Structures are given as C-alpha cells and as structure tokens.
Amino acid sequence: MPGSRRTDLVLLLVAVVWGSSYLAAKTATSSAPVLTVLFLRYGISALALVPLVRGITRKELKAGLILGLTQASVLVLETYGVTHTSAANAGLIISLTLVLTPLLDGRGLPPRFYLAAGICMIAVGLLISADGLRSPGTGDLLMLAAAVVRAGHVTLVGRLAVGARPLQLTTVQTLVGTAVFVVPAVPHLPTHAGVGTWLQMVYLALFCSVFAFLAQTWAVQRTSASRASLLLGTEPIWAVAIGISLGNERLTVPAVAGAVLMLAGTTWGQSIERKHRLAGLSPVGLAA
C-alpha cells in the first residue's frame, strides 16, 4: 500500500477512535463515577507511557503541567456532559472547537469565517432543541463549555508545545491527570466491576488516549496539515454513526438538520481559516 494511503488510513482510524470515545465514556460512567473513570483513563495511560520515556526537560515539564490541567478540565466537562446527553450530540457539539480555536488564537479572520461560525451556532440550537423548543439540557451546556475550554487548550498547545517532544509532553499530562483525580476516585474504584467495564476503561486509555495521540503525531509528520485536518475533522461523523449503530440512539429531524449544518459549518470554517493562514494575512488571503 502506498505510504500516503497508509497515512490517510491511520488518520481516519484516529478520527474513528475519537468518535467512539463518547459512547465508550457514556457506557463506562454507567458502571463507575465520572471522576473514577477519568482517574483510570489517565492512570492506565500513564502506566503505558512512562516506560517509553527517556528523560524530560524542564520546558516539557512546565508545559506538561499547564496543559495537563487544561486537558483534565476538558475531559471533566466532556465526560460529565456525555452522561447527560447522547454520544451523537456530544460528538457534534464538541466539534465547535474547530471554529472556536481560530477565534481564540487572536488572528484576524475573513468575514466569511464568522458566517461559518454562525452556522455552527444555529446547528447547536437545532441539536439541543431536537425534541422541541426547550431550555438547553445540562449535558448540552457542559459539552458547549467543553468545546470552549478545549479550544483554549488547543491554543495553549500551539504556544507551549513548540520544541517539546510529543511523547514526553503527553506523559507529563497523563501524570498530572492521574494526580488530579486520584483522591476523589480511589474510594470509588470498581473493584467488583465486570470484564466489560474494565475493557471500556482500557479502551479509553490505550486507544482513545495513547494510541490516538501517538498515531496522530506519526501521521501528521507524513502528510500535509490540511489533509490531516480534513480527515481528523470526520470525528463527529463517526460519533453520530457509532452512537446510532451501537448505542441505539436516534436523531430527530431537527437534530439531523443540526448535524448537517454543524458538519458543513465546521468544514467550511476550517477551509477558510486554512487558506487565510497559508496566505500569510495578505490581501489575497483576506478575499479567499
């Protein structure tokens, strides 16, 4: 198989794994408290990563401490959020990160980007009112908050991770997350949980965290940023597909319209931002 096709498949697999993480987290939290699930996800990841690391610099330690705290905040909001909404909704709403991140990054953007962001917000409105006009549910609001915090986390990664080695940085973040959740989680460890529950925990840790990050890093180094962004941007599609096929979830007509608008808005927004960035803020780029 040609190298480019293999790289594309790896990126697509990462998107599938991340898309499946919402249903996996929702299922895991039905057997254990949210903070316990997060502790096990981080702890198992740390056990897998620590033996692979050979030395951590002061810069990697400092960046990892900060990013570990922001990442833990994202996962708290995401995991609590998915317990109160569908996995499909969670995957779609969190994709707002794709348009929120450029806004937080502080660069001037073409007017059309804000139109794309507006389409995404309309999509969120349709998703949270899928069963009729009502105030937003707790899960939907938590996922909205998670999207905002995740966008901030991604922005910080871009500023703090320059020159840091991915494996070392990820290891520090997993150790920080493990430390953050150990105290509230230990009294509620699922000591008598079944095999299925532990498999969910291992899947979240080794596949949705360790494998996904390392595979993404490997693949991004072998393809263009635009192609990687396009393939990883299919994550919400997989979240919906897996939620419906494996989680027996359903989408109403308004929710389907919201899903379509969200995918269209985030894809368009990514395209506008990418062209603008590559143009180096030139007049031509502003007209793109």
ChimeraX commands (.cxc) that place a marker at each C-alpha (Angstrom):
marker #1 position 0.00,0.00,0.00 radius 0.5
marker #1 position 1.46,3.41,-0.92 radius 0.5
marker #1 position 2.68,5.47,2.04 radius 0.5
marker #1 position 0.12,8.26,1.50 radius 0.5
marker #1 position -2.81,5.84,1.62 radius 0.5
marker #1 position -1.44,4.22,4.77 radius 0.5
marker #1 position -1.08,7.62,6.42 radius 0.5
marker #1 position -4.64,8.57,5.44 radius 0.5
marker #1 position -5.95,5.32,6.92 radius 0.5
marker #1 position -4.13,5.95,10.19 radius 0.5
marker #1 position -5.61,9.46,10.46 radius 0.5
marker #1 position -9.05,8.13,9.64 radius 0.5
marker #1 position -8.66,5.45,12.30 radius 0.5
marker #1 position -7.76,8.13,14.84 radius 0.5
marker #1 position -10.94,10.02,13.91 radius 0.5
marker #1 position -12.99,6.81,14.31 radius 0.5
marker #1 position -11.43,6.09,17.71 radius 0.5
marker #1 position -12.06,9.63,18.94 radius 0.5
marker #1 position -15.60,9.48,17.60 radius 0.5
marker #1 position -16.19,6.27,19.54 radius 0.5
marker #1 position -14.83,7.75,22.78 radius 0.5
marker #1 position -18.13,9.50,23.57 radius 0.5
marker #1 position -20.16,6.30,23.62 radius 0.5
marker #1 position -17.34,4.47,25.43 radius 0.5
marker #1 position -17.24,7.17,28.13 radius 0.5
marker #1 position -21.03,7.20,28.42 radius 0.5
marker #1 position -21.05,3.42,28.87 radius 0.5
marker #1 position -18.15,3.43,31.36 radius 0.5
marker #1 position -19.79,6.07,33.56 radius 0.5
marker #1 position -22.86,3.87,33.92 radius 0.5
marker #1 position -20.69,1.49,35.99 radius 0.5
marker #1 position -18.40,3.92,37.82 radius 0.5
marker #1 position -18.43,7.61,38.86 radius 0.5
marker #1 position -17.11,10.11,36.32 radius 0.5
marker #1 position -14.01,11.06,38.33 radius 0.5
marker #1 position -13.14,7.39,38.82 radius 0.5
marker #1 position -13.42,6.74,35.09 radius 0.5
marker #1 position -11.12,9.70,34.42 radius 0.5
marker #1 position -8.59,8.54,37.02 radius 0.5
marker #1 position -8.44,5.08,35.47 radius 0.5
marker #1 position -8.20,6.53,31.95 radius 0.5
marker #1 position -5.25,8.68,32.98 radius 0.5
marker #1 position -3.65,6.07,35.23 radius 0.5
marker #1 position -3.68,3.29,32.65 radius 0.5
marker #1 position -2.33,5.71,30.05 radius 0.5
marker #1 position 0.50,6.74,32.38 radius 0.5
marker #1 position 1.43,3.10,33.04 radius 0.5
marker #1 position 1.70,2.55,29.29 radius 0.5
marker #1 position 3.70,5.72,28.57 radius 0.5
marker #1 position 6.16,6.07,31.45 radius 0.5
marker #1 position 8.31,3.04,30.45 radius 0.5
marker #1 position 8.74,4.53,26.96 radius 0.5
marker #1 position 10.10,7.90,28.12 radius 0.5
marker #1 position 13.81,8.64,28.31 radius 0.5
marker #1 position 14.28,11.96,30.06 radius 0.5
marker #1 position 12.01,15.02,30.36 radius 0.5
marker #1 position 13.32,18.57,30.01 radius 0.5
marker #1 position 12.31,21.45,32.28 radius 0.5
marker #1 position 10.42,23.05,29.40 radius 0.5
marker #1 position 8.48,19.84,28.73 radius 0.5
marker #1 position 7.69,19.51,32.43 radius 0.5
marker #1 position 6.42,23.10,32.71 radius 0.5
marker #1 position 4.34,22.89,29.53 radius 0.5
marker #1 position 3.02,19.46,30.50 radius 0.5
marker #1 position 1.90,20.70,33.93 radius 0.5
marker #1 position -0.12,23.56,32.43 radius 0.5
marker #1 position -1.53,21.53,29.54 radius 0.5
marker #1 position -2.26,18.63,31.88 radius 0.5
marker #1 position -4.54,20.85,33.95 radius 0.5
marker #1 position -6.35,22.29,30.92 radius 0.5
marker #1 position -6.73,18.83,29.37 radius 0.5
marker #1 position -8.13,17.46,32.64 radius 0.5
marker #1 position -10.65,20.33,32.66 radius 0.5
marker #1 position -11.77,19.43,29.13 radius 0.5
marker #1 position -12.22,15.76,30.00 radius 0.5
marker #1 position -14.19,16.55,33.16 radius 0.5
marker #1 position -16.65,18.68,31.20 radius 0.5
marker #1 position -16.82,16.21,28.29 radius 0.5
marker #1 position -17.35,13.15,30.47 radius 0.5
marker #1 position -19.96,14.76,32.73 radius 0.5
marker #1 position -21.59,16.20,29.61 radius 0.5
marker #1 position -21.90,12.91,27.76 radius 0.5
marker #1 position -23.61,11.33,30.78 radius 0.5
marker #1 position -26.46,13.83,30.33 radius 0.5
marker #1 position -26.79,13.85,26.54 radius 0.5
marker #1 position -26.38,11.44,23.65 radius 0.5
marker #1 position -22.99,10.38,22.36 radius 0.5
marker #1 position -24.02,11.69,18.93 radius 0.5
marker #1 position -24.89,15.13,20.31 radius 0.5
marker #1 position -21.69,15.22,22.35 radius 0.5
marker #1 position -19.52,14.48,19.30 radius 0.5
marker #1 position -21.27,17.11,17.21 radius 0.5
marker #1 position -21.25,19.90,19.80 radius 0.5
marker #1 position -17.59,19.36,20.71 radius 0.5
marker #1 position -16.69,19.86,17.04 radius 0.5
marker #1 position -17.34,23.57,17.67 radius 0.5
marker #1 position -13.71,23.53,18.79 radius 0.5
marker #1 position -12.76,23.61,15.09 radius 0.5
marker #1 position -14.15,27.13,14.68 radius 0.5
marker #1 position -13.61,28.39,18.23 radius 0.5
marker #1 position -9.86,27.72,18.22 radius 0.5
marker #1 position -9.02,30.20,15.41 radius 0.5
marker #1 position -11.17,32.82,17.19 radius 0.5
marker #1 position -9.20,32.40,20.43 radius 0.5
marker #1 position -5.89,32.36,18.57 radius 0.5
marker #1 position -6.10,36.13,18.12 radius 0.5
marker #1 position -5.56,36.33,14.36 radius 0.5
marker #1 position -7.76,38.48,12.14 radius 0.5
marker #1 position -10.10,36.32,10.08 radius 0.5
marker #1 position -12.14,36.95,6.91 radius 0.5
marker #1 position -15.82,37.87,7.42 radius 0.5
marker #1 position -16.90,34.57,5.86 radius 0.5
marker #1 position -15.31,32.69,8.75 radius 0.5
marker #1 position -17.73,34.37,11.17 radius 0.5
marker #1 position -20.61,33.32,8.92 radius 0.5
marker #1 position -19.38,29.72,9.17 radius 0.5
marker #1 position -19.18,30.07,12.96 radius 0.5
marker #1 position -22.74,31.45,12.95 radius 0.5
marker #1 position -23.95,28.40,11.02 radius 0.5
marker #1 position -22.37,26.20,13.70 radius 0.5
marker #1 position -24.20,28.08,16.45 radius 0.5
marker #1 position -27.51,27.61,14.60 radius 0.5
marker #1 position -26.62,23.92,14.40 radius 0.5
marker #1 position -26.13,23.78,18.17 radius 0.5
marker #1 position -29.56,25.37,18.63 radius 0.5
marker #1 position -31.15,22.67,16.49 radius 0.5
marker #1 position -29.28,19.89,18.30 radius 0.5
marker #1 position -30.31,20.98,21.79 radius 0.5
marker #1 position -33.95,21.55,20.74 radius 0.5
marker #1 position -34.23,18.29,18.81 radius 0.5
marker #1 position -37.22,17.18,20.91 radius 0.5
marker #1 position -38.96,20.52,20.68 radius 0.5
marker #1 position -38.24,24.06,21.87 radius 0.5
marker #1 position -36.84,23.92,25.39 radius 0.5
marker #1 position -34.05,25.33,27.50 radius 0.5
marker #1 position -30.68,23.66,26.87 radius 0.5
marker #1 position -30.09,20.47,28.82 radius 0.5
marker #1 position -27.28,20.09,31.34 radius 0.5
marker #1 position -25.35,17.74,29.07 radius 0.5
marker #1 position -25.56,20.08,26.08 radius 0.5
marker #1 position -24.38,23.06,28.15 radius 0.5
marker #1 position -21.47,21.04,29.55 radius 0.5
marker #1 position -20.44,19.99,26.04 radius 0.5
marker #1 position -20.60,23.65,24.93 radius 0.5
marker #1 position -18.36,24.57,27.85 radius 0.5
marker #1 position -16.05,21.67,26.94 radius 0.5
marker #1 position -15.77,22.97,23.36 radius 0.5
marker #1 position -14.74,26.43,24.63 radius 0.5
marker #1 position -12.18,25.04,27.11 radius 0.5
marker #1 position -10.90,22.56,24.51 radius 0.5
marker #1 position -10.35,25.42,22.06 radius 0.5
marker #1 position -8.36,27.22,24.76 radius 0.5
marker #1 position -6.37,24.05,25.41 radius 0.5
marker #1 position -5.55,23.63,21.71 radius 0.5
marker #1 position -4.45,27.29,21.55 radius 0.5
marker #1 position -2.16,26.75,24.54 radius 0.5
marker #1 position -0.72,23.61,22.95 radius 0.5
marker #1 position 0.24,25.67,19.91 radius 0.5
marker #1 position 2.07,28.18,22.10 radius 0.5
marker #1 position 3.62,25.99,24.82 radius 0.5
marker #1 position 4.48,22.79,22.97 radius 0.5
marker #1 position 6.94,24.34,20.49 radius 0.5
marker #1 position 10.15,22.33,20.67 radius 0.5
marker #1 position 8.73,19.80,23.14 radius 0.5
marker #1 position 8.77,16.10,22.30 radius 0.5
marker #1 position 5.22,14.70,21.94 radius 0.5
marker #1 position 5.83,11.51,23.94 radius 0.5
marker #1 position 7.38,13.34,26.88 radius 0.5
marker #1 position 4.72,16.07,26.85 radius 0.5
marker #1 position 1.90,13.54,26.72 radius 0.5
marker #1 position 3.42,11.53,29.57 radius 0.5
marker #1 position 3.59,14.58,31.84 radius 0.5
marker #1 position -0.05,15.41,31.02 radius 0.5
marker #1 position -1.17,11.88,31.90 radius 0.5
marker #1 position 0.71,12.02,35.21 radius 0.5
marker #1 position -0.90,15.38,36.02 radius 0.5
marker #1 position -4.35,14.00,35.22 radius 0.5
marker #1 position -3.71,10.92,37.36 radius 0.5
marker #1 position -2.68,13.13,40.30 radius 0.5
marker #1 position -5.69,15.44,39.87 radius 0.5
marker #1 position -8.24,12.63,40.06 radius 0.5
marker #1 position -6.62,10.15,42.45 radius 0.5
marker #1 position -8.09,11.50,45.71 radius 0.5
marker #1 position -11.78,11.67,44.68 radius 0.5
marker #1 position -11.52,8.46,42.64 radius 0.5
marker #1 position -9.82,5.94,44.93 radius 0.5
marker #1 position -12.78,5.43,47.34 radius 0.5
marker #1 position -14.97,4.52,44.36 radius 0.5
marker #1 position -12.70,2.19,42.39 radius 0.5
marker #1 position -14.81,-0.53,40.70 radius 0.5
marker #1 position -13.12,-3.44,42.49 radius 0.5
marker #1 position -16.02,-5.76,41.71 radius 0.5
marker #1 position -16.68,-4.49,38.18 radius 0.5
marker #1 position -17.16,-6.93,35.36 radius 0.5
marker #1 position -14.83,-7.58,32.46 radius 0.5
marker #1 position -16.88,-5.31,30.19 radius 0.5
marker #1 position -16.35,-2.29,32.46 radius 0.5
marker #1 position -12.59,-2.80,32.61 radius 0.5
marker #1 position -12.42,-3.26,28.85 radius 0.5
marker #1 position -14.15,0.12,28.46 radius 0.5
marker #1 position -11.55,1.71,30.77 radius 0.5
marker #1 position -8.65,0.13,28.90 radius 0.5
marker #1 position -10.12,1.17,25.55 radius 0.5
marker #1 position -10.48,4.80,26.68 radius 0.5
marker #1 position -6.91,4.83,28.00 radius 0.5
marker #1 position -4.91,2.86,25.45 radius 0.5
marker #1 position -6.87,3.56,22.27 radius 0.5
marker #1 position -8.64,6.92,22.76 radius 0.5
marker #1 position -5.65,8.48,24.54 radius 0.5
marker #1 position -2.28,6.75,23.99 radius 0.5
marker #1 position -2.79,5.22,20.54 radius 0.5
marker #1 position -4.77,8.15,19.11 radius 0.5
marker #1 position -2.21,10.77,20.11 radius 0.5
marker #1 position 0.87,8.84,19.04 radius 0.5
marker #1 position -0.75,7.73,15.77 radius 0.5
marker #1 position -1.85,11.29,15.05 radius 0.5
marker #1 position 1.68,12.59,15.65 radius 0.5
marker #1 position 3.19,9.90,13.41 radius 0.5
marker #1 position 0.71,10.56,10.60 radius 0.5
marker #1 position 0.81,14.38,10.71 radius 0.5
marker #1 position 4.58,14.22,10.20 radius 0.5
marker #1 position 3.99,12.34,6.95 radius 0.5
marker #1 position 1.23,14.39,5.31 radius 0.5
marker #1 position 0.04,17.97,4.88 radius 0.5
marker #1 position -1.68,19.82,7.72 radius 0.5
marker #1 position -4.72,20.46,5.51 radius 0.5
marker #1 position -5.15,16.79,4.66 radius 0.5
marker #1 position -4.70,15.77,8.30 radius 0.5
marker #1 position -7.25,18.38,9.39 radius 0.5
marker #1 position -9.76,17.16,6.81 radius 0.5
marker #1 position -9.50,13.51,7.91 radius 0.5
marker #1 position -9.47,14.23,11.65 radius 0.5
marker #1 position -12.44,16.53,11.11 radius 0.5
marker #1 position -14.60,13.47,10.36 radius 0.5
marker #1 position -14.63,12.71,14.12 radius 0.5
marker #1 position -18.24,13.98,14.67 radius 0.5
marker #1 position -19.49,11.85,11.77 radius 0.5
marker #1 position -18.14,8.75,13.49 radius 0.5
marker #1 position -19.57,9.88,16.84 radius 0.5
marker #1 position -23.03,10.03,15.27 radius 0.5
marker #1 position -22.65,6.76,13.36 radius 0.5
marker #1 position -21.38,4.85,16.40 radius 0.5
marker #1 position -23.94,6.40,18.73 radius 0.5
marker #1 position -26.79,5.34,16.45 radius 0.5
marker #1 position -25.49,1.90,15.42 radius 0.5
marker #1 position -24.02,0.71,18.73 radius 0.5
marker #1 position -25.72,2.94,21.29 radius 0.5
marker #1 position -29.26,2.67,19.89 radius 0.5
marker #1 position -29.51,6.45,19.81 radius 0.5
marker #1 position -31.74,8.31,17.40 radius 0.5
marker #1 position -31.75,11.66,15.66 radius 0.5
marker #1 position -34.95,13.62,15.15 radius 0.5
marker #1 position -35.48,15.71,12.01 radius 0.5
marker #1 position -34.24,18.93,13.72 radius 0.5
marker #1 position -31.22,17.04,15.05 radius 0.5
marker #1 position -30.40,15.73,11.57 radius 0.5
marker #1 position -30.60,19.29,10.22 radius 0.5
marker #1 position -28.35,20.42,13.07 radius 0.5
marker #1 position -25.86,17.66,12.34 radius 0.5
marker #1 position -25.70,18.59,8.66 radius 0.5
marker #1 position -25.26,22.30,9.46 radius 0.5
marker #1 position -22.58,21.56,12.06 radius 0.5
marker #1 position -20.55,19.43,9.66 radius 0.5
marker #1 position -20.97,21.98,6.87 radius 0.5
marker #1 position -20.10,24.93,9.10 radius 0.5
marker #1 position -17.00,23.38,10.69 radius 0.5
marker #1 position -15.71,22.11,7.33 radius 0.5
marker #1 position -16.23,25.49,5.69 radius 0.5
marker #1 position -14.71,27.33,8.64 radius 0.5
marker #1 position -11.64,25.08,8.58 radius 0.5
marker #1 position -11.21,25.67,4.87 radius 0.5
marker #1 position -11.44,29.48,5.23 radius 0.5
marker #1 position -9.03,29.56,8.18 radius 0.5
marker #1 position -6.52,27.30,6.43 radius 0.5
marker #1 position -6.47,29.38,3.23 radius 0.5
marker #1 position -6.20,32.58,5.25 radius 0.5
marker #1 position -3.30,31.22,7.31 radius 0.5
marker #1 position -1.41,29.93,4.28 radius 0.5
marker #1 position -1.84,33.25,2.53 radius 0.5
marker #1 position 0.03,34.92,5.41 radius 0.5
marker #1 position -2.68,37.52,6.06 radius 0.5
marker #1 position -2.14,39.04,2.62 radius 0.5
marker #1 position -4.91,40.97,0.77 radius 0.5
marker #1 position -5.40,37.91,-1.43 radius 0.5
marker #1 position -5.88,35.76,1.67 radius 0.5
marker #1 position -8.49,38.14,3.07 radius 0.5
marker #1 position -10.51,37.73,-0.09 radius 0.5
marker #1 position -10.31,33.94,-0.02 radius 0.5
marker link #1:1,2 radius 0.2
marker link #1:2,3 radius 0.2
marker link #1:3,4 radius 0.2
marker link #1:4,5 radius 0.2
marker link #1:5,6 radius 0.2
marker link #1:6,7 radius 0.2
marker link #1:7,8 radius 0.2
marker link #1:8,9 radius 0.2
marker link #1:9,10 radius 0.2
marker link #1:10,11 radius 0.2
marker link #1:11,12 radius 0.2
marker link #1:12,13 radius 0.2
marker link #1:13,14 radius 0.2
marker link #1:14,15 radius 0.2
marker link #1:15,16 radius 0.2
marker link #1:16,17 radius 0.2
marker link #1:17,18 radius 0.2
marker link #1:18,19 radius 0.2
marker link #1:19,20 radius 0.2
marker link #1:20,21 radius 0.2
marker link #1:21,22 radius 0.2
marker link #1:22,23 radius 0.2
marker link #1:23,24 radius 0.2
marker link #1:24,25 radius 0.2
marker link #1:25,26 radius 0.2
marker link #1:26,27 radius 0.2
marker link #1:27,28 radius 0.2
marker link #1:28,29 radius 0.2
marker link #1:29,30 radius 0.2
marker link #1:30,31 radius 0.2
marker link #1:31,32 radius 0.2
marker link #1:32,33 radius 0.2
marker link #1:33,34 radius 0.2
marker link #1:34,35 radius 0.2
marker link #1:35,36 radius 0.2
marker link #1:36,37 radius 0.2
marker link #1:37,38 radius 0.2
marker link #1:38,39 radius 0.2
marker link #1:39,40 radius 0.2
marker link #1:40,41 radius 0.2
marker link #1:41,42 radius 0.2
marker link #1:42,43 radius 0.2
marker link #1:43,44 radius 0.2
marker link #1:44,45 radius 0.2
marker link #1:45,46 radius 0.2
marker link #1:46,47 radius 0.2
marker link #1:47,48 radius 0.2
marker link #1:48,49 radius 0.2
marker link #1:49,50 radius 0.2
marker link #1:50,51 radius 0.2
marker link #1:51,52 radius 0.2
marker link #1:52,53 radius 0.2
marker link #1:53,54 radius 0.2
marker link #1:54,55 radius 0.2
marker link #1:55,56 radius 0.2
marker link #1:56,57 radius 0.2
marker link #1:57,58 radius 0.2
marker link #1:58,59 radius 0.2
marker link #1:59,60 radius 0.2
marker link #1:60,61 radius 0.2
marker link #1:61,62 radius 0.2
marker link #1:62,63 radius 0.2
marker link #1:63,64 radius 0.2
marker link #1:64,65 radius 0.2
marker link #1:65,66 radius 0.2
marker link #1:66,67 radius 0.2
marker link #1:67,68 radius 0.2
marker link #1:68,69 radius 0.2
marker link #1:69,70 radius 0.2
marker link #1:70,71 radius 0.2
marker link #1:71,72 radius 0.2
marker link #1:72,73 radius 0.2
marker link #1:73,74 radius 0.2
marker link #1:74,75 radius 0.2
marker link #1:75,76 radius 0.2
marker link #1:76,77 radius 0.2
marker link #1:77,78 radius 0.2
marker link #1:78,79 radius 0.2
marker link #1:79,80 radius 0.2
marker link #1:80,81 radius 0.2
marker link #1:81,82 radius 0.2
marker link #1:82,83 radius 0.2
marker link #1:83,84 radius 0.2
marker link #1:84,85 radius 0.2
marker link #1:85,86 radius 0.2
marker link #1:86,87 radius 0.2
marker link #1:87,88 radius 0.2
marker link #1:88,89 radius 0.2
marker link #1:89,90 radius 0.2
marker link #1:90,91 radius 0.2
marker link #1:91,92 radius 0.2
marker link #1:92,93 radius 0.2
marker link #1:93,94 radius 0.2
marker link #1:94,95 radius 0.2
marker link #1:95,96 radius 0.2
marker link #1:96,97 radius 0.2
marker link #1:97,98 radius 0.2
marker link #1:98,99 radius 0.2
marker link #1:99,100 radius 0.2
marker link #1:100,101 radius 0.2
marker link #1:101,102 radius 0.2
marker link #1:102,103 radius 0.2
marker link #1:103,104 radius 0.2
marker link #1:104,105 radius 0.2
marker link #1:105,106 radius 0.2
marker link #1:106,107 radius 0.2
marker link #1:107,108 radius 0.2
marker link #1:108,109 radius 0.2
marker link #1:109,110 radius 0.2
marker link #1:110,111 radius 0.2
marker link #1:111,112 radius 0.2
marker link #1:112,113 radius 0.2
marker link #1:113,114 radius 0.2
marker link #1:114,115 radius 0.2
marker link #1:115,116 radius 0.2
marker link #1:116,117 radius 0.2
marker link #1:117,118 radius 0.2
marker link #1:118,119 radius 0.2
marker link #1:119,120 radius 0.2
marker link #1:120,121 radius 0.2
marker link #1:121,122 radius 0.2
marker link #1:122,123 radius 0.2
marker link #1:123,124 radius 0.2
marker link #1:124,125 radius 0.2
marker link #1:125,126 radius 0.2
marker link #1:126,127 radius 0.2
marker link #1:127,128 radius 0.2
marker link #1:128,129 radius 0.2
marker link #1:129,130 radius 0.2
marker link #1:130,131 radius 0.2
marker link #1:131,132 radius 0.2
marker link #1:132,133 radius 0.2
marker link #1:133,134 radius 0.2
marker link #1:134,135 radius 0.2
marker link #1:135,136 radius 0.2
marker link #1:136,137 radius 0.2
marker link #1:137,138 radius 0.2
marker link #1:138,139 radius 0.2
marker link #1:139,140 radius 0.2
marker link #1:140,141 radius 0.2
marker link #1:141,142 radius 0.2
marker link #1:142,143 radius 0.2
marker link #1:143,144 radius 0.2
marker link #1:144,145 radius 0.2
marker link #1:145,146 radius 0.2
marker link #1:146,147 radius 0.2
marker link #1:147,148 radius 0.2
marker link #1:148,149 radius 0.2
marker link #1:149,150 radius 0.2
marker link #1:150,151 radius 0.2
marker link #1:151,152 radius 0.2
marker link #1:152,153 radius 0.2
marker link #1:153,154 radius 0.2
marker link #1:154,155 radius 0.2
marker link #1:155,156 radius 0.2
marker link #1:156,157 radius 0.2
marker link #1:157,158 radius 0.2
marker link #1:158,159 radius 0.2
marker link #1:159,160 radius 0.2
marker link #1:160,161 radius 0.2
marker link #1:161,162 radius 0.2
marker link #1:162,163 radius 0.2
marker link #1:163,164 radius 0.2
marker link #1:164,165 radius 0.2
marker link #1:165,166 radius 0.2
marker link #1:166,167 radius 0.2
marker link #1:167,168 radius 0.2
marker link #1:168,169 radius 0.2
marker link #1:169,170 radius 0.2
marker link #1:170,171 radius 0.2
marker link #1:171,172 radius 0.2
marker link #1:172,173 radius 0.2
marker link #1:173,174 radius 0.2
marker link #1:174,175 radius 0.2
marker link #1:175,176 radius 0.2
marker link #1:176,177 radius 0.2
marker link #1:177,178 radius 0.2
marker link #1:178,179 radius 0.2
marker link #1:179,180 radius 0.2
marker link #1:180,181 radius 0.2
marker link #1:181,182 radius 0.2
marker link #1:182,183 radius 0.2
marker link #1:183,184 radius 0.2
marker link #1:184,185 radius 0.2
marker link #1:185,186 radius 0.2
marker link #1:186,187 radius 0.2
marker link #1:187,188 radius 0.2
marker link #1:188,189 radius 0.2
marker link #1:189,190 radius 0.2
marker link #1:190,191 radius 0.2
marker link #1:191,192 radius 0.2
marker link #1:192,193 radius 0.2
marker link #1:193,194 radius 0.2
marker link #1:194,195 radius 0.2
marker link #1:195,196 radius 0.2
marker link #1:196,197 radius 0.2
marker link #1:197,198 radius 0.2
marker link #1:198,199 radius 0.2
marker link #1:199,200 radius 0.2
marker link #1:200,201 radius 0.2
marker link #1:201,202 radius 0.2
marker link #1:202,203 radius 0.2
marker link #1:203,204 radius 0.2
marker link #1:204,205 radius 0.2
marker link #1:205,206 radius 0.2
marker link #1:206,207 radius 0.2
marker link #1:207,208 radius 0.2
marker link #1:208,209 radius 0.2
marker link #1:209,210 radius 0.2
marker link #1:210,211 radius 0.2
marker link #1:211,212 radius 0.2
marker link #1:212,213 radius 0.2
marker link #1:213,214 radius 0.2
marker link #1:214,215 radius 0.2
marker link #1:215,216 radius 0.2
marker link #1:216,217 radius 0.2
marker link #1:217,218 radius 0.2
marker link #1:218,219 radius 0.2
marker link #1:219,220 radius 0.2
marker link #1:220,221 radius 0.2
marker link #1:221,222 radius 0.2
marker link #1:222,223 radius 0.2
marker link #1:223,224 radius 0.2
marker link #1:224,225 radius 0.2
marker link #1:225,226 radius 0.2
marker link #1:226,227 radius 0.2
marker link #1:227,228 radius 0.2
marker link #1:228,229 radius 0.2
marker link #1:229,230 radius 0.2
marker link #1:230,231 radius 0.2
marker link #1:231,232 radius 0.2
marker link #1:232,233 radius 0.2
marker link #1:233,234 radius 0.2
marker link #1:234,235 radius 0.2
marker link #1:235,236 radius 0.2
marker link #1:236,237 radius 0.2
marker link #1:237,238 radius 0.2
marker link #1:238,239 radius 0.2
marker link #1:239,240 radius 0.2
marker link #1:240,241 radius 0.2
marker link #1:241,242 radius 0.2
marker link #1:242,243 radius 0.2
marker link #1:243,244 radius 0.2
marker link #1:244,245 radius 0.2
marker link #1:245,246 radius 0.2
marker link #1:246,247 radius 0.2
marker link #1:247,248 radius 0.2
marker link #1:248,249 radius 0.2
marker link #1:249,250 radius 0.2
marker link #1:250,251 radius 0.2
marker link #1:251,252 radius 0.2
marker link #1:252,253 radius 0.2
marker link #1:253,254 radius 0.2
marker link #1:254,255 radius 0.2
marker link #1:255,256 radius 0.2
marker link #1:256,257 radius 0.2
marker link #1:257,258 radius 0.2
marker link #1:258,259 radius 0.2
marker link #1:259,260 radius 0.2
marker link #1:260,261 radius 0.2
marker link #1:261,262 radius 0.2
marker link #1:262,263 radius 0.2
marker link #1:263,264 radius 0.2
marker link #1:264,265 radius 0.2
marker link #1:265,266 radius 0.2
marker link #1:266,267 radius 0.2
marker link #1:267,268 radius 0.2
marker link #1:268,269 radius 0.2
marker link #1:269,270 radius 0.2
marker link #1:270,271 radius 0.2
marker link #1:271,272 radius 0.2
marker link #1:272,273 radius 0.2
marker link #1:273,274 radius 0.2
marker link #1:274,275 radius 0.2
marker link #1:275,276 radius 0.2
marker link #1:276,277 radius 0.2
marker link #1:277,278 radius 0.2
marker link #1:278,279 radius 0.2
marker link #1:279,280 radius 0.2
marker link #1:280,281 radius 0.2
marker link #1:281,282 radius 0.2
marker link #1:282,283 radius 0.2
marker link #1:283,284 radius 0.2
marker link #1:284,285 radius 0.2
marker link #1:285,286 radius 0.2
marker link #1:286,287 radius 0.2
marker link #1:287,288 radius 0.2
view
